[in-house]
Structures are given as C-alpha cells and as structure tokens.
C-alpha cells in the first residue's frame, strides 16, 4: 500500500472552494451569466461544486458544460452541451494543474467563439509548469518536485481530499 501524503482534507478543500466562489463573485459581479466548463471527471465535479457554492450569492445565471479531452489525441476535444459562447464569461475548471497542457488545450474550442472572458480555476496548482498557463482561481498552490504527483480524490460528486506521492 502506498503512503498518501494528504495536502487537503475534505473540510479544507470545501473552505478553499468557498473562498474561490467569493473571488469569482468579486471579479464577475456585473456579469449576467457565468459558464463553468469542467474538464471531464474531476474538473467537472469541481465545476458543479463551484456552481452550487456560487448560486446563493450570485445574481446572474450559471451554466455548466463539460469539456471532454482525449489525452492520447489532444485534437479530440468535445464540449457538451454545444452552446454559443460568444460574449460569455467562461471559467475552465480542473482539479490539478501539472504541466498546464490540459488547461491550454481546453481553451482551444473556446477560440472558435468570441468570449467576453476566459478564466481558469484549479483546486491544486503545482508551481512549476511546462506550458504558459496561469490559473485565475487557485485553491492551493504547492511546490513539488517533477517526480511527485498530486491526486484529487472524489467520492459521490464531492471532493474528499488531495494527496501527493
């Protein structure tokens, strides 16, 4: 059994997501609509959670779409449902930013539109990236070695923690 070095508990992850919801509100208070674009699997779970946390405090409409990226063939990126993203505020959401590649490719389908803003949100950000991507909203920023990996655990559509090995 591998030893898990927890960097976030469920309770701390919840507090960090609540804080990020208020940051989103501060930066987008005058917007009529926010679209959370969750990267399939854990990023989508976090997008749903962020939408739920923002709903009681935000006056505008919140929509949720899924970004499905084939990591073996990065040219295969699907948005579901397919909606018009022109003049919209989009927040691309993922669990961990490692190299930055996934976030960079997640932006690609948005560029066929003319969005008002594209922002990024991650629960955990590693401080070294190989692609020029910075996150607008970060739950936890952590310095790691290239050999260390961060995993976010999700159970029943809830973030239950994050650990590093």
Secondary structure, 3 states (H helix, E strand, C coil): CCCCEEEEEHHHHHHHHHHHHHHHHHHHCCCCEEEEEEECCHHHHHHHHHHHHHHCCCCCEEEEEEEEECCCCCCCEEEECCCCCCCCEEEEEEEEECCCHHHHHHHHHHHHCCCCEEEEEEEEEECCCCCCCCCCEEEEEECCCCCCCEEEEEECCEEEEEEEC
